[in-house]
Amino acid sequence: MPSWTLTIVEGPAEPSRTFQLDLTRSLVIGRAAEADLRLSSNNVSRRHAALTWAPAGDGHSGHWRLRDLGSTAGTIVNGALLQPHSEVRIEPEDRLEIKPYVLQVVSDQETRLGEHAARVSEDDADGRVQAATVAKPEALAQTFLLQLLAAGERMTAAHTDEQVARSAVSALVHATGFTNVGFLRPGAREGFIDVLASEGEIRDAKGNLLVSRSLLRRSREHVCVFSGEANTAATLNASLQYLDVQQAVSVPVLHSGVFYGWMYLDCRGQRGATHMDEAVSFASALGHFAALALANLARMRMQLRMDLEQREMFGGTMRALIAAIDAKDPYTRGHSDRVSAFSALLARKAGLGDHFIEMARTCGLVHDIGKIGVPEAVLRKPSRLDEDEFAFIKQHPDIGHAILMDIPQLREVLPGVRQHHERWDGKGYPFALGGDQISILGRVVGIADAFDAMTSARFYRPARQVQEVLDEVARCAGTHFDPELAKVFAGIPVAELAPLVAPPVSPTDPAAALKRTA
């Protein structure tokens, strides 16, 4: 199990800046004295947020979850604001903002920080560093503007933060004349900076970062420019003097108040940027493009994570409904899972396409959901049903349709739920549809449902052998079943179907006997 820590990377000084996450207990973050991670700023709510471990379950692996506890100022994850009392899955490298603090999640199994992180030494503030007056992008010369637009297109098409950074660095080198360029951001470990991309002498042979920390620190909100002209050793700070830096520019990459890092440029031993004002304006404009691209990537990643949350929640709801059916009719436990597998297998063998295969899988899972509305005495009857009892059973496709019809994710599978007991010859239920009147999803699930019923033991009869049932499917082609689909299913090798059928039930099995008499 990986070990995770939560590190304060920005914000007021606190007694401790690193906190180990413990799988056995929640970590409450807040201003209250009893909070596990106490942040003393008055902007933080007394109980602001909490991190809790969610063990592995159906459909998901174990993971940490962050929940906003109804905070006043809000909790931000990778630039996305959580709704009060809502929660989200947390992953390594996530940045959590509880203003004025920024915290980063770090896993001991995470490799990216090891690949990118570099230590930078402290230096003194330099009197020659000043905020730059930056021209508006539309004031850039035509050549710069064309290069800016081309770089913007590349960054917009990027799929990772590193790709955005590489595009930005490449554009800066080619457009500005600066020889050393890096795309940097605060590291998760104190004293370290992440180097997402660089060209030139941004690091030494040992991997140490060759930039001025004071310059980075001053440029969290504004572009800062250093010029070494007329400076003496007394006015140059140590790192810039040692590196013989003549010009340096640090551009904050900001969007909607979210800080994504810096674009750092310098020239050493000679002046490299012949048009300094234009170079600074180009770098500033490029910083806006980079920030927008990174913000879009962050939103995309959060949306994918939210979509995963929705799918897992939806899957959990479906599992709960299916468990409710199993509780009513325990002798058929696992039937829905098996019909789901057989439906997907038939759809694949029939060449119906990936989307339809997933539809068939889902429909098979929920096809009998309507049995939740059928009396247990009917479902558990240890003998064949009489006419009135069978009338109850015949209602379950319509009941299932009514239960699921308002769930957007299941609208595509409703025809299969409602029609899986229709027959090709028109003698099925509930609507006595025939032939092509029956949806192809209903025809697929109908074959899978019948196959599992015949290969599973019932109160009143034992399970039938797989090959015997395949012969029955072939015999009923054109009466019970779609003739083409029946031919496909009957042609599936027994060895491929056998691992999916219901396990045998021994007549002497006490649990089986209990189920028969329940």
NORKABEL-V902874 format. One record per residue. N is the residue number from 1. PSI is psi in radians with two decimals (NA if undefined). OMEGA is omega in radians with two decimals (NA if undefined). Layout:
# NORKABEL-V902874
N_PSI_OMEGA ; N_PSI_OMEGA
This chain:
# NORKABEL-V902874
1_2.18_-3.12 ; 2_2.62_3.08 ; 3_2.22_-3.10 ; 4_2.52_3.03 ; 5_2.76_3.07 ; 6_2.12_-3.03 ; 7_2.32_3.01 ; 8_1.99_-3.11 ; 9_-0.28_3.07 ; 10_2.62_3.07 ; 11_3.08_-3.11 ; 12_2.74_3.14 ; 13_2.40_3.07 ; 14_2.76_-3.12 ; 15_-0.66_3.09 ; 16_2.48_-3.09 ; 17_-0.04_3.14 ; 18_2.34_-3.07 ; 19_2.24_3.12 ; 20_2.32_3.09 ; 21_2.33_-3.07 ; 22_2.12_-3.09 ; 23_-0.38_-3.02 ; 24_-0.11_-3.11 ; 25_2.70_3.10 ; 26_2.69_3.06 ; 27_1.92_3.13 ; 28_2.25_3.14 ; 29_2.27_3.13 ; 30_-3.08_-3.11 ; 31_-0.31_-3.07 ; 32_2.59_-3.12 ; 33_-0.52_-3.10 ; 34_-0.01_3.12 ; 35_2.49_3.13 ; 36_-0.73_3.07 ; 37_1.77_-3.02 ; 38_2.15_3.07 ; 39_2.07_-2.89 ; 40_-0.19_-3.10 ; 41_2.45_3.12 ; 42_-0.26_3.09 ; 43_-0.30_-3.12 ; 44_2.35_3.09 ; 45_2.77_-3.11 ; 46_-0.81_2.99 ; 47_1.71_-2.94 ; 48_-0.87_-3.08 ; 49_2.92_3.13 ; 50_2.50_3.04 ; 51_2.24_-3.09 ; 52_2.43_3.10 ; 53_2.25_3.07 ; 54_1.96_-3.12 ; 55_2.79_3.11 ; 56_2.50_3.12 ; 57_-2.93_3.13 ; 58_2.08_3.01 ; 59_-0.06_3.13 ; 60_2.68_3.07 ; 61_2.92_3.10 ; 62_2.48_-3.10 ; 63_2.80_3.06 ; 64_2.54_3.12 ; 65_2.41_3.09 ; 66_2.26_3.13 ; 67_2.25_3.00 ; 68_2.29_-3.06 ; 69_0.62_-3.13 ; 70_0.60_-3.07 ; 71_2.72_3.14 ; 72_-0.82_-3.05 ; 73_-0.25_3.09 ; 74_2.80_3.11 ; 75_2.26_-3.06 ; 76_2.30_3.09 ; 77_2.02_3.14 ; 78_0.72_3.09 ; 79_-0.13_-3.12 ; 80_2.23_-3.11 ; 81_2.18_3.05 ; 82_2.46_3.02 ; 83_2.60_3.12 ; 84_2.35_3.12 ; 85_0.15_3.07 ; 86_2.94_-3.10 ; 87_2.87_-3.10 ; 88_2.67_3.05 ; 89_2.48_-3.14 ; 90_2.47_-3.12 ; 91_2.83_3.11 ; 92_2.52_-3.13 ; 93_-0.05_3.05 ; 94_2.49_3.09 ; 95_2.13_-3.11 ; 96_2.18_3.13 ; 97_2.07_2.96 ; 98_1.49_-2.91 ; 99_2.37_0.19 ; 100_0.38_-3.08 ; 101_2.61_2.93 ; 102_2.22_-3.14 ; 103_2.54_3.14 ; 104_2.44_3.10 ; 105_2.28_-3.11 ; 106_2.33_3.07 ; 107_2.50_3.12 ; 108_-0.20_3.08 ; 109_-0.03_-3.11 ; 110_2.28_-3.08 ; 111_-0.35_-3.00 ; 112_-0.67_-3.14 ; 113_-0.66_3.11 ; 114_-0.54_-3.14 ; 115_-0.58_-2.96 ; 116_-0.44_-2.96 ; 117_2.49_3.09 ; 118_2.47_3.12 ; 119_2.45_3.09 ; 120_2.31_-3.09 ; 121_2.72_3.08 ; 122_2.62_3.01 ; 123_2.96_-3.11 ; 124_2.70_3.08 ; 125_2.52_-3.06 ; 126_2.29_-3.08 ; 127_-0.27_-3.09 ; 128_-0.01_3.09 ; 129_2.29_-3.13 ; 130_2.70_3.05 ; 131_2.45_-3.08 ; 132_2.56_2.96 ; 133_2.02_-2.98 ; 134_2.28_3.09 ; 135_2.66_3.08 ; 136_2.62_-3.10 ; 137_-0.63_-3.10 ; 138_-0.24_3.13 ; 139_-0.05_-3.14 ; 140_2.61_3.07 ; 141_2.75_-3.01 ; 142_-0.75_-3.12 ; 143_-0.80_3.10 ; 144_-0.73_-3.08 ; 145_-0.73_3.12 ; 146_-0.73_3.10 ; 147_-0.65_3.12 ; 148_-0.79_-3.14 ; 149_-0.72_3.13 ; 150_-0.76_3.11 ; 151_-0.69_3.11 ; 152_-0.70_3.10 ; 153_-0.75_3.14 ; 154_-0.72_-3.12 ; 155_-0.64_3.12 ; 156_-0.58_-3.12 ; 157_-0.09_-3.07 ; 158_2.64_3.14 ; 159_-0.17_-3.14 ; 160_2.80_3.07 ; 161_-0.68_-3.12 ; 162_-0.67_3.11 ; 163_-0.69_3.05 ; 164_-0.81_-3.11 ; 165_-0.76_-3.14 ; 166_-0.70_3.11 ; 167_-0.73_-3.13 ; 168_-0.80_-3.11 ; 169_-0.78_3.14 ; 170_-0.75_3.14 ; 171_-0.70_-3.13 ; 172_-0.73_-3.14 ; 173_-0.79_-3.06 ; 174_-0.47_-3.03 ; 175_-0.52_-2.93 ; 176_-0.38_-3.07 ; 177_-0.08_3.06 ; 178_2.42_-3.03 ; 179_-0.41_-3.12 ; 180_2.05_-3.05 ; 181_2.37_3.08 ; 182_2.58_2.99 ; 183_1.95_-2.97 ; 184_2.71_2.97 ; 185_2.76_-3.11 ; 186_2.40_3.12 ; 187_2.94_3.14 ; 188_-0.21_3.11 ; 189_2.44_-3.08 ; 190_2.33_3.14 ; 191_0.06_-3.12 ; 192_2.65_3.07 ; 193_2.41_3.03 ; 194_2.26_3.05 ; 195_1.76_-3.10 ; 196_-0.55_3.10 ; 197_2.62_3.12 ; 198_2.74_2.98 ; 199_2.61_-3.12 ; 200_-2.67_-3.02 ; 201_1.10_3.09 ; 202_-0.46_3.08 ; 203_2.70_3.04 ; 204_-3.07_-3.07 ; 205_-0.44_3.14 ; 206_-0.01_-3.14 ; 207_0.02_3.12 ; 208_2.55_-3.06 ; 209_2.23_-3.08 ; 210_1.17_3.10 ; 211_2.99_3.13 ; 212_2.07_3.11 ; 213_-0.62_-3.14 ; 214_-0.63_3.10 ; 215_-0.76_3.10 ; 216_-0.74_-3.09 ; 217_-0.64_-3.12 ; 218_-0.30_-3.02 ; 219_0.67_3.08 ; 220_-0.44_-3.10 ; 221_-0.34_-3.08 ; 222_2.69_3.02 ; 223_2.31_3.10 ; 224_2.46_-3.08 ; 225_2.39_3.03 ; 226_2.32_3.05 ; 227_2.23_-3.08 ; 228_0.05_-3.12 ; 229_2.36_3.04 ; 230_0.18_3.10 ; 231_2.61_3.03 ; 232_2.97_3.13 ; 233_-0.49_-3.11 ; 234_-0.50_-3.09 ; 235_-0.28_3.09 ; 236_2.40_3.04 ; 237_2.89_-2.93 ; 238_-0.83_-3.04 ; 239_-0.70_-3.14 ; 240_-0.63_3.09 ; 241_-0.77_-3.13 ; 242_-0.69_-3.10 ; 243_-0.10_-3.11 ; 244_0.75_3.13 ; 245_2.20_3.10 ; 246_-0.57_3.10 ; 247_2.52_3.07 ; 248_2.53_3.11 ; 249_2.38_3.05 ; 250_2.14_-3.06 ; 251_2.10_3.07 ; 252_2.44_3.08 ; 253_1.76_-3.00 ; 254_2.51_3.00 ; 255_2.14_3.12 ; 256_0.72_3.09 ; 257_-0.06_3.13 ; 258_2.23_-3.11 ; 259_2.11_-3.11 ; 260_-0.13_3.12 ; 261_-2.77_-3.10 ; 262_2.65_2.83 ; 263_2.06_-3.05 ; 264_2.34_3.13 ; 265_2.45_2.96 ; 266_2.81_3.01 ; 267_2.43_-3.03 ; 268_2.33_3.06 ; 269_-0.23_3.11 ; 270_2.80_3.07 ; 271_2.21_-3.11 ; 272_-0.46_-3.09 ; 273_1.79_-3.08 ; 274_-0.39_3.11 ; 275_1.35_-2.99 ; 276_-0.79_-3.10 ; 277_-0.76_-3.14 ; 278_-0.66_3.13 ; 279_-0.75_3.12 ; 280_-0.73_3.13 ; 281_-0.71_3.11 ; 282_-0.80_-3.13 ; 283_-0.70_3.14 ; 284_-0.80_3.13 ; 285_-0.69_3.12 ; 286_-0.60_3.09 ; 287_-0.64_3.10 ; 288_-0.76_3.11 ; 289_-0.78_-3.12 ; 290_-0.75_-3.14 ; 291_-0.73_3.13 ; 292_-0.75_3.12 ; 293_-0.75_3.13 ; 294_-0.66_3.09 ; 295_-0.71_3.11 ; 296_-0.72_3.10 ; 297_-0.72_3.13 ; 298_-0.76_3.11 ; 299_-0.70_3.13 ; 300_-0.77_3.14 ; 301_-0.71_3.12 ; 302_-0.65_3.11 ; 303_-0.72_3.08 ; 304_-0.67_3.13 ; 305_-0.70_3.10 ; 306_-0.68_3.10 ; 307_-0.71_3.09 ; 308_-0.73_3.11 ; 309_-0.77_-3.13 ; 310_-0.73_3.13 ; 311_-0.73_3.14 ; 312_-0.68_3.10 ; 313_-0.75_3.13 ; 314_-0.78_3.12 ; 315_-0.69_3.10 ; 316_-0.68_3.10 ; 317_-0.77_3.12 ; 318_-0.72_3.13 ; 319_-0.66_3.13 ; 320_-0.71_3.11 ; 321_-0.74_3.14 ; 322_-0.65_3.09 ; 323_-0.62_3.10 ; 324_-0.66_3.09 ; 325_-0.78_3.12 ; 326_-0.62_3.13 ; 327_-0.55_3.12 ; 328_-0.55_-3.08 ; 329_1.24_-2.99 ; 330_-0.37_-3.12 ; 331_-0.38_3.11 ; 332_0.36_-3.14 ; 333_2.31_-3.13 ; 334_-0.11_-3.12 ; 335_-0.79_-3.10 ; 336_-0.73_3.11 ; 337_-0.71_-3.12 ; 338_-0.73_3.11 ; 339_-0.66_3.08 ; 340_-0.80_-3.12 ; 341_-0.75_-3.14 ; 342_-0.65_3.13 ; 343_-0.79_3.13 ; 344_-0.68_3.13 ; 345_-0.80_3.13 ; 346_-0.75_3.13 ; 347_-0.67_3.12 ; 348_-0.78_3.14 ; 349_-0.55_-3.13 ; 350_-0.04_3.10 ; 351_0.68_-3.06 ; 352_0.04_3.04 ; 353_2.71_-3.05 ; 354_-0.74_-3.11 ; 355_-0.77_-3.14 ; 356_-0.65_3.12 ; 357_-0.77_3.13 ; 358_-0.63_3.05 ; 359_-0.79_3.14 ; 360_-0.70_3.13 ; 361_-0.80_-3.13 ; 362_-0.76_-3.13 ; 363_-0.73_3.10 ; 364_-0.61_-3.12 ; 365_-0.64_-3.02 ; 366_0.11_-2.99 ; 367_-0.53_-3.09 ; 368_0.31_-3.07 ; 369_-0.47_-3.13 ; 370_-0.26_3.11 ; 371_-0.19_3.08 ; 372_-0.35_3.12 ; 373_0.12_3.13 ; 374_2.35_-3.12 ; 375_2.45_-3.13 ; 376_-0.57_-3.13 ; 377_-0.56_3.11 ; 378_-0.80_-3.11 ; 379_-0.59_-3.03 ; 380_0.06_-3.08 ; 381_2.19_-3.05 ; 382_0.34_3.09 ; 383_3.09_-3.12 ; 384_2.63_-3.07 ; 385_2.53_3.01 ; 386_-3.13_-3.01 ; 387_-0.75_-3.13 ; 388_-0.68_3.13 ; 389_-0.69_3.12 ; 390_-0.48_3.09 ; 391_-0.62_3.06 ; 392_-0.80_-3.12 ; 393_-0.69_-3.08 ; 394_-0.22_3.12 ; 395_-0.29_-2.95 ; 396_-0.55_3.06 ; 397_-0.69_3.11 ; 398_-0.68_3.11 ; 399_-0.76_3.10 ; 400_-0.74_3.10 ; 401_-0.77_-3.13 ; 402_-0.63_3.14 ; 403_-0.71_-2.97 ; 404_-0.18_-2.94 ; 405_-0.40_-3.12 ; 406_0.15_3.10 ; 407_1.90_-3.04 ; 408_-0.67_-3.07 ; 409_-0.25_-3.05 ; 410_0.09_-3.08 ; 411_-0.60_-3.12 ; 412_-0.45_-3.05 ; 413_-0.03_-3.10 ; 414_-0.71_3.11 ; 415_-0.67_3.12 ; 416_-0.67_3.11 ; 417_-0.73_-3.05 ; 418_-0.40_-2.95 ; 419_0.18_-3.05 ; 420_-0.14_3.05 ; 421_0.15_2.99 ; 422_2.69_-3.13 ; 423_2.64_-3.14 ; 424_-0.57_-3.12 ; 425_0.10_3.08 ; 426_0.20_-3.09 ; 427_0.29_-3.13 ; 428_-2.86_3.14 ; 429_2.78_0.20 ; 430_-0.14_-3.01 ; 431_0.08_-3.13 ; 432_0.72_3.06 ; 433_2.74_3.14 ; 434_2.71_3.05 ; 435_-2.31_-3.08 ; 436_-0.09_3.02 ; 437_-0.44_3.13 ; 438_2.30_3.11 ; 439_2.63_3.13 ; 440_-0.51_3.10 ; 441_-0.72_3.09 ; 442_-0.65_3.14 ; 443_-0.72_3.13 ; 444_-0.90_-3.09 ; 445_-0.57_3.11 ; 446_-0.75_3.10 ; 447_-0.79_-3.13 ; 448_-0.70_-3.13 ; 449_-0.79_-3.13 ; 450_-0.71_3.14 ; 451_-0.81_-3.13 ; 452_-0.66_3.12 ; 453_-0.72_-3.10 ; 454_-0.50_-3.13 ; 455_0.08_3.11 ; 456_2.54_3.07 ; 457_2.58_3.06 ; 458_2.98_3.12 ; 459_-0.69_-2.93 ; 460_0.00_3.14 ; 461_2.70_3.08 ; 462_2.93_3.07 ; 463_2.61_3.09 ; 464_2.72_-3.13 ; 465_2.61_-3.06 ; 466_-0.84_-3.10 ; 467_-0.63_3.10 ; 468_-0.72_-3.13 ; 469_-0.66_3.07 ; 470_-0.69_3.08 ; 471_-0.63_3.12 ; 472_-0.71_3.09 ; 473_-0.78_3.12 ; 474_-0.69_-3.13 ; 475_-0.56_-3.09 ; 476_0.13_3.08 ; 477_2.24_-3.14 ; 478_-0.20_3.04 ; 479_-1.29_3.07 ; 480_-0.72_-2.90 ; 481_2.71_2.97 ; 482_2.15_-3.03 ; 483_-0.67_-3.13 ; 484_-0.79_3.14 ; 485_-0.65_3.11 ; 486_-0.70_3.11 ; 487_-0.75_3.12 ; 488_-0.83_-3.08 ; 489_-0.74_-3.12 ; 490_-0.36_-3.14 ; 491_-0.03_3.11 ; 492_2.28_-3.11 ; 493_2.48_3.11 ; 494_-0.68_-3.11 ; 495_-0.47_3.14 ; 496_-0.52_-3.11 ; 497_-0.60_-3.00 ; 498_-0.73_-3.13 ; 499_-0.27_-3.07 ; 500_-0.24_-3.05 ; 501_2.88_-3.12 ; 502_2.46_3.10 ; 503_2.61_-3.13 ; 504_2.58_3.11 ; 505_2.13_-3.14 ; 506_2.35_3.11 ; 507_-0.41_-3.12 ; 508_0.02_-3.13 ; 509_2.03_-3.13 ; 510_-0.67_-3.13 ; 511_-0.70_3.13 ; 512_-0.72_3.11 ; 513_-0.70_3.11 ; 514_-0.71_3.14 ; 515_-0.66_-3.10 ; 516_-0.52_-3.07 ; 517_-0.03_-3.07 ; 518_NA_NA
